[in-house]
Amino acid sequence: MVQEGPRFELVEHAALRVLEFAGFAFPPGGAFAVGWPTAPGDTRRDAAGRPTLLHFAAARWLVPSPAADVTALVVAAEESAAGTAIDATGKWREYTLSGPDAVRVLGCSIDSVAVLAGRECAAVVLFDSPCVLARTPGGYAIWVRSSFAVDFAAAIDRLRTAG
């Protein structure tokens, strides 16, 4: 009998611009809150369903590959003295984990279903790597701290061969 390994795909995306936004107060209010995901673990998404503004911690947002509309929100929030944007390009490596066994793969580190219950994203530690995890159509988007990216990818690869 041949045992088939887990069916999943981990794709590393090209490094693009990433911002982090740190709010000066929580919960945010006024004009700052318009268009921003302000509930814990909430996200703003583009037309394809990809997260574009992730509320991953109290008064903290991850802004991967900011499009013009999201950049305008960030600039307006800074101009209103609601917080500050930090260029975090190079700090994060973006991956997509998809396939029928994606939940099972994450389950070797965390219970992603429980972690994301009632939310769209969360700051987590996956395989000893600090990450921001978000649901995407067909799987998960994962932003891994760059200094942990090699070990993260190796841990996932070991699962592929472990079956």
Secondary structure, DSSP 4 states (H G I P E B T S, - for coil): -PPP----EEEEPPP--EEEEEESSSS--GGGGTTS--STT-EEE-TTS-EEEEEEETTEEEEES--HHHHHHHHHHHHTTSEEEEE-TTTEEEEEEESTTHHHHHTTT--HHHHTTT-SEEEEEETTEEEEEEEETTEEEEEEEGGGHHHHHHHHHHHHHH-
